């Protein structure tokens, strides 16, 4: 069958068999997914060009294609004279029924054997309210519900096979063909060179320029061939257009067209976006509370009061170049800080700790339902051995006996594995240290530049903090520029480390595809975690905490460096953390959206001009897809990484910026449609792949969720001014009435400027001055040491951390225990399906034995 279906597959590609061009000239529509006979479906396409090294590559192609034909595949070649660029050849591949059935058996692909008899879920009350968000039933459920079982070639009549040509959907067909392509050798029979195996090596050495399955039609209109499903058109119309942003996603159709792995990603992204809505609403409520309580903010009123804040002279924020300043010059920043640093922030931080638990638990339930509906319940256990990477089989020359299968299998010796692991760990450690060094450099920049700003700006030394322009203080200017520089460093290091992470993961030679993805995921996330979050950790937990006091300041690299440790801005460190988080998070989302949407839009505009300018009979389906971008094996990995990094921003530091979930919600509404648009219009059709869950990302999300409780508790305790204010309100306020009046004066300590060393003394000044701390005043027997109020506040902070963590963790674990990971209904369906499989297989075997009289007697005796 293979030889009959092959046209000019092994002969010289520079020649064209008689009749090929004539067939096309007769008016055949080349925008088709079928061979020239219009019967055999094209399951895969390989392309190549003639070049200087043509003889060697032609030899490889001849051997490779000959071996493909021996494996049962049918081939058909399109000569370069028929292509648009007049230099590219296209090899079309078709898998006949015999090949599909054989490999479906090998891969244990589940196929239907009986229509499902489980009744559909009852209609929910007020379901009519959701009608505007729903899609047509034929889009949401493109296939009927069936009970399925692993395909068995010897029991073909057991399964529901109406038409062998359409029994396996295109996604399954291209998955089977790709499995063959990755394992097919291209060496001669008499020369067994193990490394000469698989389409990936042929793509790397330029023998073929691309390998891809075909889209079933143009995305903007249905296929003319009625046999064609036109699923790409339906996906674009109902899913990829931005005007559909409020509609549900057709997950079953996505799974059917692209495979379960991509389907799971969009299911997770959609669910995450839905859950963000509730976090965003609570964040907005918290922010609105800050706005409405604006006028009740006694602390800011005292700072802005000319009699109170205007009469307090503060110590310089840097040596020599910085002058004294009056407290009321920070009036604006204190009002801004109140918007995010208020009583509502505490409740929002607790809410987010519970929200993240609900998100993860409800996702487990949603994932379990998808596992059942998409036949993935037993996938991982059955497929573990079948997922062995071809690279592992080639590079591991050693063989040993598998105790389970009793077959010889490749393995990596332990000494080699240890050496590779150590080199990998050292590389990751080096790059992590490099990030820390860059952060230290940015901190040094902040310290040096602040002093430079202060020396340039020469306003009246005590009337207000010196300004850059009319409203920008040196603190704000330094913070914003340092955040922008830090963001640029993040992008550069990301670009470099991506290649390093892939290189060291390849060097480790993971055994299975799942192991490879998990190793790469952990390496990339560890790096991105340090890269993106280290600056936020610095501002939240280190800045302003190790400053010292006038006359005894702490320096970054010792006094010789003259880089005095940073103090928080007059409005507090929380507003600076908000600024840092906003710049890094919003900047990352903007850069990501530009890369994902605007650049492909330009390419799409040019490509659509080319595509639509061709008559359909001339611009073939394989050429149209060849002109699209290749979807790399890491394409989905980067999509997950982007969302998980965003998840970290809205959980780890959300106490400093309650509007972060709202920004993430707007971004993700756009992200879903941009990703959908890219998949349907910009990328070649990916090879369908199976996955039962989101893999290592789920464990990473769990770790981030637990860590977020700790970070938010510490932010509220040590970065926010919430605890000092509460301690003053309930323990230190003067008089019987609980009020915040006098808090500003109470939170400041006094220093006798005459005692300050000359190296710290500004060029002009007043006497005395204040600084933010809780220390005894000059003249006291314990002058300049921490007073009792400092220790009361520290004890209150530690108590708050312990109480908040325990409350949130208790609620988290209770909710996790209360919500089962697998819905009861899904458990019942799984048991029902397993029972039916056993029952039907038993009945099938009994009927089969009855057809053989010689075996029937033995059967009767057994019964």
DOVEX-820339 format. One record per residue (C-alpha): x, y, z; residue in one letter. Coordinates in steps of 0.5 Angstrom, whole numbers. Example, Ala and Ser with C-alpha at 12.3 -4.5 7.8 and 13.67 -1.06 7.14 Angstrom:
# residues 2
R      X      Y      Z  code
R     25     -9     16     A
R     27     -2     14     S
# end
This chain:
# residues 863
R      X      Y      Z  code
R      0      0      0     X
R      6      5      2     X
R      9      4     -5     X
R      3      5     -9     X
R      1     11     -5     X
R      8     14     -6     X
R      9     19    -12     X
R     16     21    -13     X
R     18     20     -6     X
R     25     17     -7     X
R     27     19    -14     X
R     31     25    -15     X
R     26     31    -13     X
R     29     36    -18     X
R     25     32    -23     X
R     17     32    -24     X
R     13     26    -26     X
R      9     26    -32     X
R      2     28    -31     X
R      3     32    -24     X
R      2     39    -27     X
R     -3     37    -31     X
R     -8     35    -26     X
R     -7     41    -22     X
R     -8     45    -29     X
R    -15     41    -30     X
R    -17     46    -24     X
R    -16     42    -18     X
R    -17     46    -12     X
R    -10     46     -8     X
R    -13     49     -2     X
R    -15     42      1     X
R    -13     37      6     X
R    -13     31      1     X
R     -8     28     -3     X
R     -9     29    -11     X
R    -14     23    -11     X
R    -18     27     -6     X
R    -19     21     -2     X
R    -13     20      3     X
R    -12     25      8     X
R     -6     29      9     X
R     -4     28     16     X
R      3     31     16     X
R      7     35     11     X
R     15     36     11     X
R     18     41      7     X
R     25     42      4     X
R     29     46     -1     X
R     35     44     -5     X
R     42     48     -3     X
R     49     47     -3     X
R     50     41      1     X
R     44     38     -3     X
R     47     31     -4     X
R     48     29      3     X
R     41     31      5     X
R     38     28     -1     X
R     41     21      1     X
R     38     22      8     X
R     31     24      5     X
R     31     18      1     X
R     33     13      7     X
R     28     17     11     X
R     23     16      6     X
R     24      9      5     X
R     24      7     12     X
R     17     11     13     X
R     14      7      7     X
R     17      1     10     X
R     13      3     17     X
R      7      3     12     X
R      6     11     11     X
R      4     13      4     X
R      8     19      1     X
R      6     24     -4     X
R     11     30     -7     X
R      9     37     -9     X
R     15     39    -14     X
R     18     46    -13     X
R     16     48    -19     X
R      9     48    -16     X
R     10     52    -10     X
R     10     59     -9     X
R     17     61     -8     X
R     19     56    -14     X
R     24     53     -9     X
R     21     49     -4     X
R     19     42     -4     X
R     13     39      0     X
R     12     32      2     X
R      5     30      4     X
R      4     24      9     X
R     -2     20     10     X
R     -3     14     15     X
R     -8      9     12     X
R    -12      5     17     X
R     -7     -1     18     X
R     -2      4     21     X
R     -7      8     25     X
R    -10      2     28     X
R     -3     -1     30     X
R      0      5     33     X
R     -7      6     37     X
R     -6      0     40     X
R      1      1     42     X
R     -1      8     45     X
R     -7      5     48     X
R    -11     11     45     X
R    -18     11     48     X
R    -24     10     43     X
R    -31     10     44     X
R    -35      3     45     X
R    -42      5     47     X
R    -46     11     47     X
R    -46     14     54     X
R    -52     13     58     X
R    -51     17     64     X
R    -56     23     64     X
R    -54     30     63     X
R    -54     35     69     X
R    -60     38     71     X
R    -61     45     69     X
R    -59     50     74     X
R    -64     55     77     X
R    -64     62     73     X
R    -59     59     68     X
R    -63     64     63     X
R    -58     69     66     X
R    -52     66     63     X
R    -55     65     56     X
R    -51     72     54     X
R    -45     68     56     X
R    -46     62     52     X
R    -44     59     45     X
R    -48     54     41     X
R    -49     47     43     X
R    -45     44     37     X
R    -39     49     38     X
R    -39     47     46     X
R    -40     40     45     X
R    -37     38     38     X
R    -38     30     40     X
R    -43     26     43     X
R    -41     23     50     X
R    -39     16     49     X
R    -36     11     54     X
R    -29      9     52     X
R    -24      4     52     X
R    -16      3     50     X
R    -16      1     43     X
R    -15     -6     41     X
R    -13     -8     34     X
R    -15    -15     35     X
R    -22    -13     37     X
R    -24     -8     32     X
R    -31    -10     32     X
R    -32     -8     39     X
R    -31     -1     38     X
R    -36      4     35     X
R    -33      4     28     X
R    -38      7     23     X
R    -32     10     18     X
R    -25      8     18     X
R    -23     14     15     X
R    -26     18     20     X
R    -26     14     26     X
R    -19     17     29     X
R    -20     25     29     X
R    -14     29     25     X
R    -11     31     32     X
R    -10     23     34     X
R     -8     22     27     X
R     -2     27     27     X
R      0     25     34     X
R      1     18     31     X
R      5     20     25     X
R      9     25     29     X
R     10     19     34     X
R     13     15     28     X
R     17     21     25     X
R     21     22     31     X
R     23     14     31     X
R     24     13     24     X
R     32     12     22     X
R     35     15     16     X
R     41     10     16     X
R     42      4     11     X
R     40     -3     14     X
R     47     -5     13     X
R     50      1     17     X
R     46      2     24     X
R     48      9     27     X
R     43     10     32     X
R     44     17     33     X
R     41     18     25     X
R     34     17     28     X
R     28     22     28     X
R     25     28     24     X
R     28     33     30     X
R     35     31     28     X
R     33     32     20     X
R     30     39     22     X
R     36     41     26     X
R     41     39     21     X
R     37     42     15     X
R     35     36     11     X
R     28     38     12     X
R     26     46     13     X
R     19     44     17     X
R     15     39     19     X
R      7     40     21     X
R      0     38     21     X
R     -5     42     17     X
R    -10     46     19     X
R    -17     44     16     X
R    -19     51     13     X
R    -18     58     12     X
R    -19     61     19     X
R    -24     67     16     X
R    -28     62     12     X
R    -31     55     12     X
R    -27     50      7     X
R    -31     48      1     X
R    -30     41      1     X
R    -36     38      5     X
R    -32     33      8     X
R    -27     38     12     X
R    -29     39     19     X
R    -28     47     18     X
R    -26     47     26     X
R    -21     52     25     X
R    -26     57     22     X
R    -31     56     28     X
R    -25     57     33     X
R    -24     63     30     X
R    -31     66     30     X
R    -33     64     37     X
R    -27     64     41     X
R    -21     68     38     X
R    -24     74     36     X
R    -24     80     42     X
R    -31     81     41     X
R    -32     74     44     X
R    -29     76     51     X
R    -35     76     55     X
R    -37     69     52     X
R    -35     62     55     X
R    -29     58     52     X
R    -31     52     47     X
R    -26     48     51     X
R    -28     41     48     X
R    -27     44     41     X
R    -20     46     43     X
R    -19     40     46     X
R    -21     36     39     X
R    -17     41     35     X
R    -11     42     38     X
R    -10     36     43     X
R    -11     35     51     X
R     -5     39     53     X
R     -7     46     50     X
R    -14     45     52     X
R    -12     44     59     X
R     -8     50     59     X
R    -14     54     56     X
R    -18     51     61     X
R    -14     53     67     X
R    -13     60     64     X
R    -20     61     63     X
R    -21     59     70     X
R    -16     63     73     X
R    -19     69     70     X
R    -26     68     73     X
R    -23     67     80     X
R    -19     74     79     X
R    -26     77     78     X
R    -28     76     86     X
R    -21     78     88     X
R    -21     84     83     X
R    -28     86     86     X
R    -25     86     94     X
R    -19     90     92     X
R    -23     95     89     X
R    -27     95     95     X
R    -21     96     99     X
R    -19    102     95     X
R    -25    105     95     X
R    -25    105    103     X
R    -18    108    103     X
R    -21    114     98     X
R    -28    115    103     X
R    -24    115    109     X
R    -19    120    106     X
R    -22    126    110     X
R    -22    122    117     X
R    -14    121    116     X
R    -12    125    122     X
R     -5    123    121     X
R     -4    126    114     X
R     -8    132    117     X
R     -3    133    122     X
R      3    132    117     X
R      0    137    113     X
R     -2    142    118     X
R      3    148    118     X
R      3    148    126     X
R      5    141    127     X
R      8    138    121     X
R     11    145    119     X
R     14    146    125     X
R     18    139    125     X
R     25    139    122     X
R     27    133    120     X
R     34    130    119     X
R     38    129    113     X
R     37    123    109     X
R     44    123    106     X
R     51    125    108     X
R     53    132    106     X
R     49    133    100     X
R     42    133    103     X
R     39    138    107     X
R     34    139    113     X
R     27    138    111     X
R     20    140    114     X
R     15    134    115     X
R     10    138    112     X
R     13    137    105     X
R     11    130    105     X
R      4    132    105     X
R      2    129     98     X
R      6    122     99     X
R      2    121    106     X
R     -5    122    103     X
R     -2    117     97     X
R      0    112    102     X
R     -7    112    106     X
R    -10    110    100     X
R     -7    103    100     X
R     -4    103    108     X
R    -11    103    111     X
R    -15     98    116     X
R    -18     95    110     X
R    -12     93    107     X
R    -11     88    113     X
R    -18     84    111     X
R    -16     84    104     X
R     -9     81    106     X
R    -13     75    110     X
R    -18     75    104     X
R    -13     74     99     X
R    -10     68    103     X
R    -17     65    103     X
R    -18     66     96     X
R    -12     63     93     X
R    -14     57     97     X
R    -21     57     94     X
R    -18     58     87     X
R    -13     52     88     X
R    -18     47     91     X
R    -24     49     86     X
R    -19     48     80     X
R    -17     41     82     X
R    -25     39     82     X
R    -25     43     75     X
R    -19     39     73     X
R    -22     32     75     X
R    -28     33     71     X
R    -24     35     65     X
R    -20     29     66     X
R    -26     24     66     X
R    -29     28     60     X
R    -23     28     56     X
R    -21     20     58     X
R    -15     22     62     X
R    -16     19     68     X
R    -11     13     67     X
R     -7     16     62     X
R      0     18     66     X
R      0     11     69     X
R     -1      8     62     X
R      4     12     58     X
R     10     13     63     X
R     14      8     59     X
R     11     10     52     X
R     13     18     53     X
R     21     16     53     X
R     24     22     49     X
R     28     19     43     X
R     34     24     45     X
R     34     19     51     X
R     34     13     47     X
R     40     16     43     X
R     45     18     48     X
R     44     13     53     X
R     48      7     50     X
R     48      3     56     X
R     42     -2     57     X
R     39     -6     63     X
R     34    -10     65     X
R     27     -7     67     X
R     24    -11     72     X
R     17    -10     71     X
R     17    -11     63     X
R     23    -16     63     X
R     26    -12     57     X
R     32     -9     56     X
R     32     -1     56     X
R     37      5     56     X
R     39      8     62     X
R     44     13     64     X
R     50     11     69     X
R     49     14     76     X
R     56     17     76     X
R     54     21     69     X
R     48     23     72     X
R     51     26     79     X
R     56     29     74     X
R     51     32     70     X
R     46     34     76     X
R     52     38     80     X
R     54     42     73     X
R     47     44     73     X
R     46     46     80     X
R     52     50     80     X
R     50     53     73     X
R     43     55     77     X
R     47     58     83     X
R     51     62     79     X
R     46     65     75     X
R     42     66     82     X
R     48     70     85     X
R     49     74     78     X
R     41     77     79     X
R     43     78     87     X
R     49     82     84     X
R     45     86     79     X
R     40     88     85     X
R     46     90     89     X
R     48     94     84     X
R     41     97     83     X
R     41     99     91     X
R     48    102     90     X
R     45    106     84     X
R     39    108     89     X
R     44    111     94     X
R     49    114     90     X
R     43    118     85     X
R     39    120     91     X
R     45    124     94     X
R     46    127     87     X
R     39    129     86     X
R     40    132     93     X
R     46    136     91     X
R     43    139     84     X
R     37    141     87     X
R     38    147     91     X
R     31    150     94     X
R     30    153    101     X
R     33    148    105     X
R     28    148    110     X
R     21    150    107     X
R     20    143    103     X
R     24    137    101     X
R     27    139     94     X
R     24    138     88     X
R     25    135     81     X
R     20    139     77     X
R     14    141     81     X
R     12    135     85     X
R     17    130     84     X
R     21    129     90     X
R     28    126     90     X
R     26    120     93     X
R     20    119     88     X
R     25    120     82     X
R     30    115     85     X
R     25    110     86     X
R     22    110     79     X
R     28    111     75     X
R     31    105     80     X
R     25    101     78     X
R     26    102     71     X
R     33    100     71     X
R     31     94     75     X
R     26     92     70     X
R     31     93     64     X
R     36     88     67     X
R     30     83     69     X
R     29     83     61     X
R     36     82     59     X
R     37     77     64     X
R     31     73     62     X
R     33     73     55     X
R     40     70     57     X
R     38     65     62     X
R     32     62     57     X
R     38     59     53     X
R     42     57     59     X
R     36     53     62     X
R     34     49     56     X
R     42     48     55     X
R     43     45     62     X
R     36     41     62     X
R     38     38     55     X
R     45     36     58     X
R     41     32     64     X
R     38     28     59     X
R     31     27     62     X
R     28     20     61     X
R     21     22     59     X
R     18     28     56     X
R     14     29     63     X
R     21     29     66     X
R     24     34     61     X
R     18     39     62     X
R     18     39     70     X
R     26     40     70     X
R     26     46     65     X
R     20     48     69     X
R     23     48     76     X
R     29     51     73     X
R     26     57     70     X
R     21     59     75     X
R     27     59     81     X
R     31     64     76     X
R     24     68     75     X
R     22     68     82     X
R     29     71     84     X
R     29     76     78     X
R     22     79     78     X
R     21     79     86     X
R     28     80     89     X
R     27     88     88     X
R     20     87     91     X
R     23     83     97     X
R     28     88     98     X
R     23     94     98     X
R     19     90    103     X
R     23     87    108     X
R     30     91    108     X
R     30     98    106     X
R     29    102    112     X
R     30     97    117     X
R     38     97    118     X
R     39    105    118     X
R     42    106    125     X
R     41    113    127     X
R     44    120    127     X
R     51    120    129     X
R     51    112    128     X
R     49    111    121     X
R     49    104    118     X
R     53    104    111     X
R     52     99    105     X
R     59     97    104     X
R     62    100    110     X
R     63    108    112     X
R     69    108    106     X
R     64    107    101     X
R     60    113    103     X
R     53    110    101     X
R     49    110    107     X
R     43    105    107     X
R     37    107    104     X
R     31    110    109     X
R     24    109    107     X
R     21    115    103     X
R     17    120    108     X
R     10    117    106     X
R     13    110    109     X
R     16    104    105     X
R      9    101    103     X
R      8    106     98     X
R     15    105     95     X
R     13     98     95     X
R      7     99     91     X
R     11    104     86     X
R     16     98     85     X
R     10     93     84     X
R      6     97     79     X
R     12     98     75     X
R     15     91     74     X
R      8     88     74     X
R      5     93     69     X
R     11     93     65     X
R     12     86     64     X
R      5     86     62     X
R      6     91     57     X
R     12     88     54     X
R      9     81     54     X
R      2     84     50     X
R      7     88     45     X
R     11     82     44     X
R      4     77     43     X
R      0     82     39     X
R      3     88     36     X
R      9     84     33     X
R      4     78     30     X
R     -1     83     28     X
R      4     87     23     X
R      6     80     20     X
R     -1     78     20     X
R     -3     84     16     X
R      3     82     11     X
R      1     75     11     X
R     -6     76     10     X
R     -4     80      4     X
R      0     75      1     X
R     -5     69      2     X
R    -12     73      0     X
R     -8     76     -7     X
R     -7     68     -9     X
R    -13     65    -12     X
R    -15     59     -8     X
R    -13     54    -14     X
R     -6     56    -14     X
R     -4     58     -6     X
R     -4     51     -3     X
R     -6     49      4     X
R      1     46      6     X
R      4     53      3     X
R     -1     57      7     X
R      1     53     13     X
R      8     53     11     X
R      8     61     12     X
R      5     61     19     X
R     10     61     25     X
R     12     55     28     X
R      9     53     35     X
R     16     51     39     X
R     16     46     44     X
R     17     51     49     X
R     11     55     47     X
R      6     53     52     X
R     11     53     57     X
R     12     61     56     X
R      5     62     57     X
R      4     58     63     X
R     11     62     66     X
R      8     69     64     X
R      1     67     68     X
R      5     64     74     X
R      9     70     75     X
R      3     74     75     X
R      0     70     80     X
R      6     71     84     X
R      5     79     84     X
R     -2     79     86     X
R     -1     74     92     X
R      6     75     95     X
R      5     83     95     X
R     -2     84     94     X
R     -3     87    101     X
R      1     93     98     X
R     -3     94     92     X
R    -10     92     92     X
R    -11     94     85     X
R     -6     89     83     X
R    -12     83     82     X
R    -16     88     77     X
R    -10     90     73     X
R     -9     82     72     X
R    -16     81     71     X
R    -16     86     65     X
R     -9     83     62     X
R    -12     76     62     X
R    -19     78     59     X
R    -14     80     53     X
R     -9     75     54     X
R    -14     69     53     X
R    -17     72     46     X
R     -9     74     44     X
R     -7     67     45     X
R    -13     64     42     X
R    -12     69     36     X
R     -5     67     35     X
R     -6     59     35     X
R    -12     60     30     X
R     -9     65     26     X
R     -1     66     27     X
R      1     59     28     X
R      2     52     25     X
R     -3     47     27     X
R      1     44     33     X
R      2     36     34     X
R     -3     34     39     X
R     -1     32     45     X
R     -4     29     52     X
R     -3     32     59     X
R     -8     30     65     X
R     -6     36     69     X
R     -2     43     69     X
R      4     39     71     X
R      9     42     76     X
R      6     48     75     X
R      1     46     80     X
R      6     45     86     X
R      9     51     84     X
R      2     55     85     X
R      1     51     92     X
R      8     53     94     X
R      7     61     92     X
R      0     60     96     X
R      3     58    102     X
R      9     63    102     X
R      4     69    100     X
R      1     68    107     X
R      8     69    110     X
R     10     75    106     X
R      3     79    107     X
R      3     78    114     X
R     10     81    114     X
R      8     87    110     X
R      3     88    114     X
R      7     88    120     X
R     14     91    118     X
R     13     95    112     X
R      6     98    113     X
R      5    103    119     X
R     -1     99    121     X
R      1     96    127     X
R      5    102    130     X
R     -1    106    129     X
R     -6    101    133     X
R     -1    101    139     X
R     -1    108    139     X
R     -9    108    139     X
R    -10    103    144     X
R     -4    104    149     X
R      0    111    148     X
R     -5    116    146     X
R     -6    122    151     X
R    -13    122    155     X
R    -19    118    156     X
R    -21    118    148     X
R    -18    113    143     X
R    -15    118    138     X
R    -10    118    133     X
R     -8    126    135     X
R     -1    126    137     X
R      1    120    133     X
R      6    124    129     X
R     10    127    134     X
R     10    120    138     X
R     13    117    132     X
R     19    121    132     X
R     25    121    136     X
R     30    127    137     X
R     37    128    136     X
R     42    134    138     X
R     45    136    132     X
R     51    139    135     X
R     53    132    137     X
R     53    129    130     X
R     60    127    126     X
R     62    132    121     X
R     62    127    116     X
R     54    127    117     X
R     53    134    118     X
R     50    138    112     X
R     52    144    109     X
R     47    148    112     X
R     42    146    118     X
R     38    148    124     X
R     38    145    131     X
R     35    140    133     X
R     32    135    128     X
R     28    129    128     X
R     28    122    125     X
R     23    116    125     X
R     25    111    130     X
R     23    110    138     X
R     29    112    142     X
R     30    116    148     X
R     32    123    147     X
R     39    127    148     X
R     40    128    156     X
R     37    121    158     X
R     41    116    161     X
R     40    111    156     X
R     40    117    150     X
R     39    114    143     X
R     37    107    145     X
R     31    104    143     X
R     25    106    148     X
R     20    101    151     X
R     15    103    146     X
R     19    100    141     X
R     19     93    144     X
R     12     94    145     X
R     11     95    137     X
R     16     89    136     X
R     12     85    140     X
R      5     87    137     X
R      8     86    130     X
R     11     79    132     X
R      4     77    135     X
R      0     80    129     X
R      4     75    124     X
R      3     69    128     X
R     -4     70    129     X
R     -5     72    122     X
R     -1     66    119     X
R     -5     61    124     X
R    -12     64    122     X
R    -11     64    115     X
R     -7     57    115     X
R    -13     54    119     X
R    -18     57    114     X
R    -14     54    108     X
R    -13     47    111     X
R    -20     47    113     X
R    -23     49    106     X
R    -18     44    103     X
R    -21     39    107     X
R    -28     41    106     X
R    -28     41     98     X
R    -26     34     95     X
R    -21     34     90     X
R    -26     30     85     X
R    -33     31     85     X
R    -37     26     87     X
R    -41     25     81     X
R    -34     25     77     X
R    -32     19     82     X
R    -39     15     80     X
R    -38     16     73     X
R    -31     13     73     X
R    -33      7     77     X
R    -39      6     72     X
R    -35      7     66     X
R    -30      2     69     X
R    -35     -3     70     X
R    -38     -2     63     X
R    -31     -4     60     X
R    -30    -10     64     X
R    -38    -12     63     X
R    -38    -11     55     X
R    -31    -14     54     X
R    -33    -20     58     X
R    -39    -21     54     X
R    -35    -19     48     X
R    -31    -25     49     X
R    -36    -30     51     X
R    -40    -28     44     X
R    -33    -29     41     X
R    -32    -36     44     X
R    -39    -38     42     X
R    -37    -38     35     X
R    -32    -43     36     X
R    -35    -50     38     X
R    -29    -53     40     X
R    -28    -47     45     X
R    -35    -47     47     X
R    -35    -53     51     X
R    -29    -51     55     X
R    -32    -44     56     X
R    -39    -48     59     X
R    -35    -52     64     X
R    -31    -46     66     X
R    -38    -43     67     X
# end
